[in-house]
Amino acid sequence: GNLIPLFAGAAISNAFMQTVKTGMAVAKTLETIGALGGATTGEVRALSDELIRLSTTGPFGPREIAEAMQVLTLAGLKANEVLAVTQDVLNFSVAGTTDLKTAAETLVSVATAFGMGAAGFGKVSDVVVRAAADSKASVESFGEALKTASVAGEQFGASLTDVAVQVEVLAQLGIQGSAAGTSIRNFYTDIS
């Protein structure tokens, strides 16, 4: 009976230390975001407030959200753009059953490849999640195919939706990921 208070104290102490470590990691990530993105103190505070709001109302913790915000900043998004699209990234991650970092990287790559920028994250998310759900491909595989096939959009004017339908058909035939993207890219090159 005398060891119970000792174990309880150790458990509380460990939980406290983990909370402090997470807080320090999040603060460091926000500091990095501010430095990389040239954000003002007010913009970093706004990112921090949004991070706290999202972590208390959704399925992701502050560390994961901070890492996703950092990916977006590394991709060249400014603080106001990061604020505007973080919810899209979270929604994409949940709908696509993928981690936040992968969701952020996929949205950035596909939106950039099709010339949509940060404003297109919502549309990219909707198209990819829907098409992946209708096919046998995972969201990650679908994103990889779209990144590889994006030359079709750039050089031949194919829309994201058109290319997504092509990826979906190939996925149903068992051709997925970069192999599907390469097939689509080669198709457009051959018919030109």
C-alpha positions, 0 to 999 in steps of 0.5 A: 500500500505504501508504493501506490502514492509513489507510482501515482506521483511518477505517473503524474510527473511523467505526464507533465514532462510529456506535456512540456516536451510537446509544448516545447516542440510545438513552440519550436516548430512555430518559431521555425515557421515564423522564420521560414515564412517571414511571419510577424509576431502577430501572424505567428500568434494567429497560427498558434491560436488556430493550432490550439483551436484545431487541436482541441476540436479535431482528431489531431494533436498540436504537434501534428498540426504544427508539422503540417503547418511547417510543410505548408510554409516550406512549400512557400505559403505565407502565414495567411495562406497557411491559416486559410488552408490548414482546415482543408489539410486536416479534412483531406487527412481524415477523408483520405485516412492519411497522416497530416504531413502526407496530406499537406505534401500531397495537396501542395504538390497536386495543387501546384502541379495543376496551377491552382495554388493554395486557393485550390486545396479544397478542390484538389482534396474533393477531387482526389478523395472522391476519385480514390474512393471510387477506385481501388487506389489509396489517396497516397497512390492517387496523389503520386499518380497525379504528381507524375501526370501533372505534365498533362495539365501543364502542356496539354491543358488537361484539367485536374478532374480529367486526369483524376478520372484517367487515374481512377480508370487505371487504378481499377485496372491495377495500375497505380501510383507513379506507374499510372501517372507515367502512363497518362503522361505518355498517352498525352505525349503520344497523341500530341 
